[in-house]
Amino acid sequence: MLGSRWKWASILIGSILLLAACVQENPPEGGQQDRSGDAVEQSTAENIYNNNCASCHGQNLEGRTGPDLQQVGGKYSEEEIDDIILNGTGRMPALKQIPDDQRATLAEWLAGQK
């Protein structure tokens, strides 16, 4: 019975941390239009990161309970990062709830962190 309470308490705390990480920035003045689409894609990737990763890896990729990701692109390729997000590794759980297109956007953005 006590183990079950700890399990639910852990789920609750994890949910609270995840919700706390869901801070979205306002779009820049003049909208998010960019001929190349880079500004929009970066903003999208940052939102995906904030909604799914920041609670463990920090708002600035500095690491918290999860490792620092500020230079993750120098360690892993985009494909490797995509696989880690999808399947998890070590203490990191699989994040199968992230749709394929969003996961690809996030992996590409993280791979650029060097």
A tleap script that builds the chain and sets N, CA, C and O, in Angstrom:
source leaprc.protein.ff14SB
mol = sequence {
  NMET LEU GLY SER ARG TRP LYS TRP ALA SER
  ILE LEU ILE GLY SER ILE LEU LEU LEU ALA
  ALA CYS VAL GLN GLU ASN PRO PRO GLU GLY
  GLY GLN GLN ASP ARG SER GLY ASP ALA VAL
  GLU GLN SER THR ALA GLU ASN ILE TYR ASN
  ASN ASN CYS ALA SER CYS HIE GLY GLN ASN
  LEU GLU GLY ARG THR GLY PRO ASP LEU GLN
  GLN VAL GLY GLY LYS TYR SER GLU GLU GLU
  ILE ASP ASP ILE ILE LEU ASN GLY THR GLY
  ARG MET PRO ALA LEU LYS GLN ILE PRO ASP
  ASP GLN ARG ALA THR LEU ALA GLU TRP LEU
  ALA GLY GLN CLYS
}
set mol.1.N position { 0.828 -1.195 0.000 }
set mol.1.CA position { 0.000 0.000 0.000 }
set mol.1.C position { 0.871 1.257 0.000 }
set mol.1.O position { 0.586 2.208 -0.728 }
set mol.2.N position { 1.939 1.268 0.817 }
set mol.2.CA position { 2.819 2.418 0.883 }
set mol.2.C position { 3.534 2.636 -0.454 }
set mol.2.O position { 3.720 3.776 -0.880 }
set mol.3.N position { 3.938 1.533 -1.121 }
set mol.3.CA position { 4.588 1.644 -2.423 }
set mol.3.C position { 3.685 2.274 -3.457 }
set mol.3.O position { 4.145 3.046 -4.298 }
set mol.4.N position { 2.413 1.956 -3.405 }
set mol.4.CA position { 1.441 2.519 -4.335 }
set mol.4.C position { 1.308 4.028 -4.129 }
set mol.4.O position { 1.173 4.780 -5.094 }
set mol.5.N position { 1.346 4.461 -2.891 }
set mol.5.CA position { 1.261 5.909 -2.603 }
set mol.5.C position { 2.467 6.640 -3.176 }
set mol.5.O position { 2.328 7.728 -3.734 }
set mol.6.N position { 3.661 6.042 -3.039 }
set mol.6.CA position { 4.879 6.667 -3.573 }
set mol.6.C position { 4.813 6.736 -5.092 }
set mol.6.O position { 5.248 7.714 -5.701 }
set mol.7.N position { 4.266 5.689 -5.694 }
set mol.7.CA position { 4.129 5.669 -7.147 }
set mol.7.C position { 3.240 6.821 -7.606 }
set mol.7.O position { 3.602 7.555 -8.527 }
set mol.8.N position { 2.082 6.984 -6.972 }
set mol.8.CA position { 1.165 8.059 -7.357 }
set mol.8.C position { 1.737 9.432 -7.029 }
set mol.8.O position { 1.533 10.388 -7.777 }
set mol.9.N position { 2.452 9.532 -5.915 }
set mol.9.CA position { 3.089 10.806 -5.565 }
set mol.9.C position { 4.142 11.166 -6.610 }
set mol.9.O position { 4.257 12.330 -6.996 }
set mol.10.N position { 4.914 10.173 -7.074 }
set mol.10.CA position { 5.928 10.416 -8.102 }
set mol.10.C position { 5.284 10.853 -9.406 }
set mol.10.O position { 5.780 11.763 -10.071 }
set mol.11.N position { 4.186 10.213 -9.777 }
set mol.11.CA position { 3.479 10.586 -11.005 }
set mol.11.C position { 2.949 12.008 -10.889 }
set mol.11.O position { 3.052 12.789 -11.835 }
set mol.12.N position { 2.388 12.346 -9.743 }
set mol.12.CA position { 1.858 13.690 -9.530 }
set mol.12.C position { 2.971 14.738 -9.613 }
set mol.12.O position { 2.816 15.761 -10.279 }
set mol.13.N position { 4.078 14.481 -8.945 }
set mol.13.CA position { 5.196 15.437 -8.965 }
set mol.13.C position { 5.735 15.585 -10.382 }
set mol.13.O position { 6.007 16.698 -10.834 }
set mol.14.N position { 5.890 14.464 -11.085 }
set mol.14.CA position { 6.362 14.516 -12.466 }
set mol.14.C position { 5.427 15.316 -13.353 }
set mol.14.O position { 5.876 16.089 -14.200 }
set mol.15.N position { 4.127 15.134 -13.163 }
set mol.15.CA position { 3.140 15.877 -13.952 }
set mol.15.C position { 3.220 17.367 -13.662 }
set mol.15.O position { 3.129 18.188 -14.575 }
set mol.16.N position { 3.389 17.714 -12.401 }
set mol.16.CA position { 3.499 19.127 -12.030 }
set mol.16.C position { 4.735 19.751 -12.666 }
set mol.16.O position { 4.679 20.864 -13.189 }
set mol.17.N position { 5.863 19.021 -12.617 }
set mol.17.CA position { 7.086 19.541 -13.227 }
set mol.17.C position { 6.921 19.706 -14.732 }
set mol.17.O position { 7.383 20.693 -15.304 }
set mol.18.N position { 6.273 18.756 -15.365 }
set mol.18.CA position { 6.054 18.840 -16.805 }
set mol.18.C position { 5.164 20.037 -17.149 }
set mol.18.O position { 5.437 20.762 -18.106 }
set mol.19.N position { 4.105 20.239 -16.372 }
set mol.19.CA position { 3.226 21.381 -16.613 }
set mol.19.C position { 3.947 22.702 -16.366 }
set mol.19.O position { 3.711 23.683 -17.071 }
set mol.20.N position { 4.822 22.728 -15.370 }
set mol.20.CA position { 5.577 23.946 -15.083 }
set mol.20.C position { 6.508 24.300 -16.229 }
set mol.20.O position { 6.848 25.468 -16.420 }
set mol.21.N position { 6.920 23.295 -16.992 }
set mol.21.CA position { 7.825 23.523 -18.113 }
set mol.21.C position { 7.105 24.011 -19.360 }
set mol.21.O position { 7.754 24.311 -20.363 }
set mol.22.N position { 5.799 24.097 -19.323 }
set mol.22.CA position { 5.002 24.441 -20.508 }
set mol.22.C position { 4.862 25.944 -20.693 }
set mol.22.O position { 3.772 26.422 -21.007 }
set mol.23.N position { 5.911 26.683 -20.514 }
set mol.23.CA position { 5.889 28.125 -20.681 }
set mol.23.C position { 6.188 28.428 -22.142 }
set mol.23.O position { 7.207 27.995 -22.681 }
set mol.24.N position { 5.298 29.168 -22.773 }
set mol.24.CA position { 5.502 29.511 -24.171 }
set mol.24.C position { 5.782 30.998 -24.290 }
set mol.24.O position { 5.136 31.825 -23.646 }
set mol.25.N position { 6.763 31.322 -25.133 }
set mol.25.CA position { 7.104 32.717 -25.357 }
set mol.25.C position { 6.144 33.331 -26.355 }
set mol.25.O position { 5.566 32.634 -27.189 }
set mol.26.N position { 5.977 34.658 -26.264 }
set mol.26.CA position { 5.169 35.370 -27.235 }
set mol.26.C position { 5.944 35.458 -28.539 }
set mol.26.O position { 7.172 35.530 -28.516 }
set mol.27.N position { 5.253 35.454 -29.685 }
set mol.27.CA position { 5.962 35.585 -30.953 }
set mol.27.C position { 6.599 36.961 -31.061 }
set mol.27.O position { 6.107 37.916 -30.459 }
set mol.28.N position { 7.679 37.080 -31.815 }
set mol.28.CA position { 8.319 38.383 -31.977 }
set mol.28.C position { 7.389 39.367 -32.658 }
set mol.28.O position { 6.456 38.969 -33.356 }
set mol.29.N position { 7.645 40.672 -32.453 }
set mol.29.CA position { 6.814 41.697 -33.081 }
set mol.29.C position { 6.824 41.513 -34.580 }
set mol.29.O position { 7.849 41.173 -35.172 }
set mol.30.N position { 5.676 41.740 -35.188 }
set mol.30.CA position { 5.580 41.586 -36.630 }
set mol.30.C position { 5.254 40.163 -37.034 }
set mol.30.O position { 5.261 39.845 -38.223 }
set mol.31.N position { 4.972 39.310 -36.083 }
set mol.31.CA position { 4.623 37.924 -36.406 }
set mol.31.C position { 5.843 37.046 -36.503 }
set mol.31.O position { 6.960 37.461 -36.197 }
set mol.32.N position { 5.606 35.812 -36.939 }
set mol.32.CA position { 6.689 34.848 -37.025 }
set mol.32.C position { 7.106 34.601 -38.467 }
set mol.32.O position { 7.668 33.548 -38.770 }
set mol.33.N position { 6.845 35.539 -39.355 }
set mol.33.CA position { 7.153 35.307 -40.750 }
set mol.33.C position { 8.636 35.447 -40.993 }
set mol.33.O position { 9.281 36.383 -40.519 }
set mol.34.N position { 9.157 34.507 -41.734 }
set mol.34.CA position { 10.559 34.494 -42.107 }
set mol.34.C position { 10.620 33.772 -43.440 }
set mol.34.O position { 10.062 32.682 -43.573 }
set mol.35.N position { 11.283 34.352 -44.424 }
set mol.35.CA position { 11.293 33.724 -45.744 }
set mol.35.C position { 11.815 32.306 -45.712 }
set mol.35.O position { 11.302 31.446 -46.429 }
set mol.36.N position { 12.812 32.042 -44.906 }
set mol.36.CA position { 13.390 30.694 -44.870 }
set mol.36.C position { 12.608 29.770 -43.953 }
set mol.36.O position { 12.750 28.551 -44.051 }
set mol.37.N position { 11.786 30.313 -43.064 }
set mol.37.CA position { 11.041 29.479 -42.125 }
set mol.37.C position { 11.866 29.099 -40.907 }
set mol.37.O position { 11.356 28.425 -40.012 }
set mol.38.N position { 13.131 29.515 -40.846 }
set mol.38.CA position { 14.002 29.131 -39.731 }
set mol.38.C position { 13.503 29.646 -38.392 }
set mol.38.O position { 13.538 28.919 -37.399 }
set mol.39.N position { 13.034 30.908 -38.349 }
set mol.39.CA position { 12.579 31.478 -37.081 }
set mol.39.C position { 11.348 30.739 -36.576 }
set mol.39.O position { 11.229 30.460 -35.383 }
set mol.40.N position { 10.434 30.423 -37.489 }
set mol.40.CA position { 9.222 29.709 -37.101 }
set mol.40.C position { 9.589 28.307 -36.620 }
set mol.40.O position { 9.084 27.857 -35.593 }
set mol.41.N position { 10.467 27.611 -37.354 }
set mol.41.CA position { 10.851 26.253 -36.981 }
set mol.41.C position { 11.582 26.235 -35.640 }
set mol.41.O position { 11.354 25.337 -34.829 }
set mol.42.N position { 12.462 27.217 -35.391 }
set mol.42.CA position { 13.156 27.268 -34.108 }
set mol.42.C position { 12.164 27.505 -32.987 }
set mol.42.O position { 12.248 26.865 -31.939 }
set mol.43.N position { 11.227 28.414 -33.192 }
set mol.43.CA position { 10.211 28.673 -32.180 }
set mol.43.C position { 9.388 27.421 -31.918 }
set mol.43.O position { 9.079 27.108 -30.768 }
set mol.44.N position { 9.031 26.702 -32.981 }
set mol.44.CA position { 8.279 25.455 -32.840 }
set mol.44.C position { 9.091 24.438 -32.063 }
set mol.44.O position { 8.570 23.804 -31.146 }
set mol.45.N position { 10.363 24.272 -32.414 }
set mol.45.CA position { 11.230 23.317 -31.721 }
set mol.45.C position { 11.368 23.685 -30.247 }
set mol.45.O position { 11.328 22.812 -29.380 }
set mol.46.N position { 11.530 24.976 -29.964 }
set mol.46.CA position { 11.651 25.412 -28.572 }
set mol.46.C position { 10.371 25.127 -27.795 }
set mol.46.O position { 10.429 24.740 -26.628 }
set mol.47.N position { 9.220 25.314 -28.430 }
set mol.47.CA position { 7.953 25.007 -27.762 }
set mol.47.C position { 7.824 23.514 -27.485 }
set mol.47.O position { 7.388 23.117 -26.405 }
set mol.48.N position { 8.202 22.687 -28.456 }
set mol.48.CA position { 8.170 21.241 -28.253 }
set mol.48.C position { 9.096 20.866 -27.102 }
set mol.48.O position { 8.732 20.066 -26.240 }
set mol.49.N position { 10.289 21.444 -27.090 }
set mol.49.CA position { 11.257 21.196 -26.019 }
set mol.49.C position { 10.676 21.624 -24.667 }
set mol.49.O position { 10.716 20.860 -23.702 }
set mol.50.N position { 10.141 22.834 -24.601 }
set mol.50.CA position { 9.584 23.336 -23.340 }
set mol.50.C position { 8.454 22.455 -22.823 }
set mol.50.O position { 8.319 22.254 -21.616 }
set mol.51.N position { 7.645 21.931 -23.738 }
set mol.51.CA position { 6.508 21.111 -23.347 }
set mol.51.C position { 6.875 19.683 -22.964 }
set mol.51.O position { 6.098 19.019 -22.279 }
set mol.52.N position { 8.024 19.200 -23.383 }
set mol.52.CA position { 8.342 17.792 -23.188 }
set mol.52.C position { 9.676 17.506 -22.506 }
set mol.52.O position { 9.864 16.418 -21.962 }
set mol.53.N position { 10.596 18.452 -22.525 }
set mol.53.CA position { 11.963 18.160 -22.111 }
set mol.53.C position { 12.505 19.057 -20.989 }
set mol.53.O position { 13.331 18.628 -20.184 }
set mol.54.N position { 12.034 20.294 -20.950 }
set mol.54.CA position { 12.622 21.292 -20.057 }
set mol.54.C position { 12.509 20.942 -18.581 }
set mol.54.O position { 13.347 21.359 -17.781 }
set mol.55.N position { 11.490 20.187 -18.212 }
set mol.55.CA position { 11.348 19.852 -16.792 }
set mol.55.C position { 12.524 19.025 -16.290 }
set mol.55.O position { 12.848 19.079 -15.103 }
set mol.56.N position { 13.160 18.272 -17.155 }
set mol.56.CA position { 14.324 17.464 -16.758 }
set mol.56.C position { 15.638 18.064 -17.244 }
set mol.56.O position { 16.656 17.959 -16.559 }
set mol.57.N position { 15.629 18.694 -18.423 }
set mol.57.CA position { 16.873 19.176 -19.026 }
set mol.57.C position { 17.068 20.683 -18.866 }
set mol.57.O position { 18.062 21.223 -19.350 }
set mol.58.N position { 16.140 21.374 -18.196 }
set mol.58.CA position { 16.269 22.797 -17.924 }
set mol.58.C position { 15.752 23.677 -19.049 }
set mol.58.O position { 15.751 23.273 -20.212 }
set mol.59.N position { 15.316 24.873 -18.703 }
set mol.59.CA position { 14.775 25.826 -19.676 }
set mol.59.C position { 15.809 26.224 -20.722 }
set mol.59.O position { 15.455 26.535 -21.859 }
set mol.60.N position { 17.083 26.216 -20.345 }
set mol.60.CA position { 18.151 26.637 -21.249 }
set mol.60.C position { 19.070 25.487 -21.625 }
set mol.60.O position { 20.236 25.702 -21.953 }
set mol.61.N position { 18.546 24.263 -21.578 }
set mol.61.CA position { 19.287 23.051 -21.898 }
set mol.61.C position { 20.441 22.807 -20.930 }
set mol.61.O position { 21.345 22.027 -21.228 }
set mol.62.N position { 20.416 23.463 -19.779 }
set mol.62.CA position { 21.536 23.404 -18.841 }
set mol.62.C position { 21.561 22.132 -18.003 }
set mol.62.O position { 22.540 21.872 -17.303 }
set mol.63.N position { 20.515 21.354 -18.065 }
set mol.63.CA position { 20.446 20.131 -17.268 }
set mol.63.C position { 19.840 20.401 -15.907 }
set mol.63.O position { 20.069 21.446 -15.297 }
set mol.64.N position { 19.069 19.444 -15.447 }
set mol.64.CA position { 18.492 19.470 -14.104 }
set mol.64.C position { 18.608 18.052 -13.594 }
set mol.64.O position { 19.684 17.626 -13.174 }
set mol.65.N position { 17.512 17.317 -13.627 }
set mol.65.CA position { 17.600 15.900 -13.277 }
set mol.65.C position { 18.121 15.104 -14.469 }
set mol.65.O position { 18.654 14.007 -14.306 }
set mol.66.N position { 17.966 15.661 -15.660 }
set mol.66.CA position { 18.521 15.070 -16.877 }
set mol.66.C position { 19.804 15.798 -17.241 }
set mol.66.O position { 20.084 16.862 -16.690 }
set mol.67.N position { 20.587 15.246 -18.158 }
set mol.67.CA position { 21.869 15.864 -18.499 }
set mol.67.C position { 21.744 17.175 -19.266 }
set mol.67.O position { 20.708 17.466 -19.864 }
set mol.68.N position { 22.804 17.948 -19.237 }
set mol.68.CA position { 22.968 19.178 -19.999 }
set mol.68.C position { 22.880 18.831 -21.489 }
set mol.68.O position { 23.516 17.880 -21.944 }
set mol.69.N position { 22.098 19.597 -22.243 }
set mol.69.CA position { 21.954 19.361 -23.683 }
set mol.69.C position { 22.515 20.511 -24.519 }
set mol.69.O position { 22.269 20.571 -25.724 }
set mol.70.N position { 23.262 21.422 -23.899 }
set mol.70.CA position { 23.727 22.605 -24.609 }
set mol.70.C position { 24.650 22.277 -25.779 }
set mol.70.O position { 24.741 23.061 -26.723 }
set mol.71.N position { 25.330 21.142 -25.737 }
set mol.71.CA position { 26.204 20.753 -26.841 }
set mol.71.C position { 25.909 19.329 -27.304 }
set mol.71.O position { 26.800 18.622 -27.775 }
set mol.72.N position { 24.656 18.917 -27.166 }
set mol.72.CA position { 24.267 17.548 -27.499 }
set mol.72.C position { 24.502 17.223 -28.970 }
set mol.72.O position { 24.771 16.070 -29.306 }
set mol.73.N position { 24.404 18.219 -29.854 }
set mol.73.CA position { 24.630 17.993 -31.281 }
set mol.73.C position { 26.071 17.659 -31.615 }
set mol.73.O position { 26.348 17.115 -32.684 }
set mol.74.N position { 26.989 17.974 -30.723 }
set mol.74.CA position { 28.387 17.601 -30.919 }
set mol.74.C position { 28.663 16.165 -30.500 }
set mol.74.O position { 29.704 15.599 -30.833 }
set mol.75.N position { 27.726 15.586 -29.771 }
set mol.75.CA position { 27.895 14.218 -29.278 }
set mol.75.C position { 27.067 13.216 -30.072 }
set mol.75.O position { 27.511 12.093 -30.311 }
set mol.76.N position { 25.863 13.617 -30.482 }
set mol.76.CA position { 24.948 12.721 -31.182 }
set mol.76.C position { 24.496 13.338 -32.499 }
set mol.76.O position { 24.389 14.559 -32.616 }
set mol.77.N position { 24.232 12.491 -33.486 }
set mol.77.CA position { 23.677 12.947 -34.761 }
set mol.77.C position { 22.171 13.180 -34.588 }
set mol.77.O position { 21.577 12.786 -33.585 }
set mol.78.N position { 21.582 13.822 -35.576 }
set mol.78.CA position { 20.139 14.055 -35.558 }
set mol.78.C position { 19.381 12.729 -35.456 }
set mol.78.O position { 18.401 12.627 -34.718 }
set mol.79.N position { 19.825 11.732 -36.185 }
set mol.79.CA position { 19.166 10.425 -36.170 }
set mol.79.C position { 19.283 9.767 -34.796 }
set mol.79.O position { 18.325 9.161 -34.315 }
set mol.80.N position { 20.451 9.884 -34.165 }
set mol.80.CA position { 20.634 9.303 -32.834 }
set mol.80.C position { 19.756 10.004 -31.799 }
set mol.80.O position { 19.181 9.362 -30.920 }
set mol.81.N position { 19.663 11.328 -31.914 }
set mol.81.CA position { 18.815 12.090 -30.992 }
set mol.81.C position { 17.353 11.691 -31.179 }
set mol.81.O position { 16.628 11.508 -30.202 }
set mol.82.N position { 16.920 11.558 -32.430 }
set mol.82.CA position { 15.555 11.129 -32.717 }
set mol.82.C position { 15.278 9.769 -32.076 }
set mol.82.O position { 14.220 9.565 -31.480 }
set mol.83.N position { 16.223 8.846 -32.197 }
set mol.83.CA position { 16.069 7.509 -31.616 }
set mol.83.C position { 16.007 7.568 -30.089 }
set mol.83.O position { 15.222 6.845 -29.475 }
set mol.84.N position { 16.817 8.413 -29.479 }
set mol.84.CA position { 16.801 8.552 -28.018 }
set mol.84.C position { 15.458 9.101 -27.547 }
set mol.84.O position { 14.904 8.629 -26.554 }
set mol.85.N position { 14.934 10.101 -28.261 }
set mol.85.CA position { 13.636 10.666 -27.892 }
set mol.85.C position { 12.549 9.598 -28.009 }
set mol.85.O position { 11.711 9.463 -27.117 }
set mol.86.N position { 12.561 8.850 -29.093 }
set mol.86.CA position { 11.524 7.853 -29.346 }
set mol.86.C position { 11.605 6.658 -28.393 }
set mol.86.O position { 10.583 6.194 -27.887 }
set mol.87.N position { 12.812 6.166 -28.154 }
set mol.87.CA position { 12.977 4.914 -27.406 }
set mol.87.C position { 13.542 5.064 -26.000 }
set mol.87.O position { 13.546 4.107 -25.225 }
set mol.88.N position { 14.022 6.264 -25.666 }
set mol.88.CA position { 14.627 6.464 -24.362 }
set mol.88.C position { 15.996 5.819 -24.296 }
set mol.88.O position { 16.392 5.075 -25.194 }
set mol.89.N position { 16.719 6.113 -23.215 }
set mol.89.CA position { 18.026 5.516 -22.984 }
set mol.89.C position { 18.403 5.762 -21.530 }
set mol.89.O position { 18.097 6.821 -20.981 }
set mol.90.N position { 19.047 4.820 -20.919 }
set mol.90.CA position { 19.432 4.998 -19.518 }
set mol.90.C position { 18.227 5.341 -18.663 }
set mol.90.O position { 17.235 4.612 -18.646 }
set mol.91.N position { 18.322 6.466 -17.947 }
set mol.91.CA position { 17.208 6.902 -17.087 }
set mol.91.C position { 16.143 7.689 -17.846 }
set mol.91.O position { 15.071 7.961 -17.304 }
set mol.92.N position { 16.427 8.053 -19.087 }
set mol.92.CA position { 15.451 8.822 -19.853 }
set mol.92.C position { 14.380 7.891 -20.397 }
set mol.92.O position { 14.687 6.889 -21.043 }
set mol.93.N position { 13.111 8.229 -20.131 }
set mol.93.CA position { 12.019 7.400 -20.660 }
set mol.93.C position { 11.782 7.681 -22.146 }
set mol.93.O position { 12.151 8.741 -22.650 }
set mol.94.N position { 11.177 6.745 -22.825 }
set mol.94.CA position { 10.747 6.948 -24.206 }
set mol.94.C position { 9.635 7.992 -24.216 }
set mol.94.O position { 8.751 7.966 -23.360 }
set mol.95.N position { 9.674 8.901 -25.172 }
set mol.95.CA position { 8.651 9.943 -25.281 }
set mol.95.C position { 7.820 9.681 -26.530 }
set mol.95.O position { 7.816 10.475 -27.471 }
set mol.96.N position { 7.130 8.570 -26.520 }
set mol.96.CA position { 6.346 8.132 -27.676 }
set mol.96.C position { 5.124 9.010 -27.919 }
set mol.96.O position { 4.495 8.905 -28.972 }
set mol.97.N position { 4.773 9.880 -26.961 }
set mol.97.CA position { 3.612 10.750 -27.132 }
set mol.97.C position { 3.909 11.908 -28.084 }
set mol.97.O position { 2.982 12.579 -28.538 }
set mol.98.N position { 5.182 12.154 -28.396 }
set mol.98.CA position { 5.524 13.236 -29.314 }
set mol.98.C position { 5.307 12.730 -30.740 }
set mol.98.O position { 5.911 11.734 -31.139 }
set mol.99.N position { 4.450 13.407 -31.513 }
set mol.99.CA position { 4.210 12.979 -32.904 }
set mol.99.C position { 5.511 12.973 -33.722 }
set mol.99.O position { 6.441 13.724 -33.427 }
set mol.100.N position { 5.562 12.136 -34.733 }
set mol.100.CA position { 6.765 11.967 -35.555 }
set mol.100.C position { 7.298 13.288 -36.105 }
set mol.100.O position { 8.503 13.531 -36.050 }
set mol.101.N position { 6.428 14.142 -36.632 }
set mol.101.CA position { 6.885 15.398 -37.220 }
set mol.101.C position { 7.483 16.326 -36.164 }
set mol.101.O position { 8.482 16.997 -36.423 }
set mol.102.N position { 6.881 16.368 -34.986 }
set mol.102.CA position { 7.416 17.198 -33.905 }
set mol.102.C position { 8.735 16.625 -33.385 }
set mol.102.O position { 9.663 17.373 -33.078 }
set mol.103.N position { 8.814 15.301 -33.289 }
set mol.103.CA position { 10.052 14.660 -32.834 }
set mol.103.C position { 11.186 14.965 -33.811 }
set mol.103.O position { 12.313 15.224 -33.390 }
set mol.104.N position { 10.894 14.936 -35.114 }
set mol.104.CA position { 11.903 15.237 -36.132 }
set mol.104.C position { 12.375 16.688 -36.017 }
set mol.104.O position { 13.570 16.967 -36.114 }
set mol.105.N position { 11.433 17.604 -35.810 }
set mol.105.CA position { 11.777 19.018 -35.631 }
set mol.105.C position { 12.649 19.205 -34.399 }
set mol.105.O position { 13.643 19.929 -34.441 }
set mol.106.N position { 12.277 18.553 -33.306 }
set mol.106.CA position { 13.038 18.650 -32.066 }
set mol.106.C position { 14.434 18.053 -32.227 }
set mol.106.O position { 15.415 18.644 -31.775 }
set mol.107.N position { 14.531 16.889 -32.868 }
set mol.107.CA position { 15.837 16.236 -33.073 }
set mol.107.C position { 16.748 17.092 -33.930 }
set mol.107.O position { 17.943 17.195 -33.654 }
set mol.108.N position { 16.194 17.709 -34.973 }
set mol.108.CA position { 16.992 18.577 -35.835 }
set mol.108.C position { 17.523 19.777 -35.053 }
set mol.108.O position { 18.690 20.146 -35.180 }
set mol.109.N position { 16.657 20.377 -34.249 }
set mol.109.CA position { 17.052 21.544 -33.453 }
set mol.109.C position { 18.111 21.167 -32.420 }
set mol.109.O position { 19.105 21.874 -32.260 }
set mol.110.N position { 17.896 20.048 -31.716 }
set mol.110.CA position { 18.882 19.604 -30.724 }
set mol.110.C position { 20.210 19.256 -31.377 }
set mol.110.O position { 21.264 19.522 -30.799 }
set mol.111.N position { 20.182 18.667 -32.569 }
set mol.111.CA position { 21.421 18.322 -33.275 }
set mol.111.C position { 22.217 19.577 -33.624 }
set mol.111.O position { 23.433 19.509 -33.802 }
set mol.112.N position { 21.548 20.706 -33.723 }
set mol.112.CA position { 22.228 21.974 -33.999 }
set mol.112.C position { 22.846 22.615 -32.755 }
set mol.112.O position { 23.531 23.632 -32.856 }
set mol.113.N position { 22.610 22.035 -31.610 }
set mol.113.CA position { 23.165 22.570 -30.354 }
set mol.113.C position { 24.597 22.035 -30.209 }
set mol.113.O position { 24.810 20.906 -29.766 }
set mol.114.N position { 25.558 22.856 -30.586 }
set mol.114.CA position { 26.970 22.433 -30.579 }
set mol.114.C position { 27.836 23.459 -29.895 }
set mol.114.O position { 29.049 23.274 -29.794 }
savepdb mol mol.pdb
quit
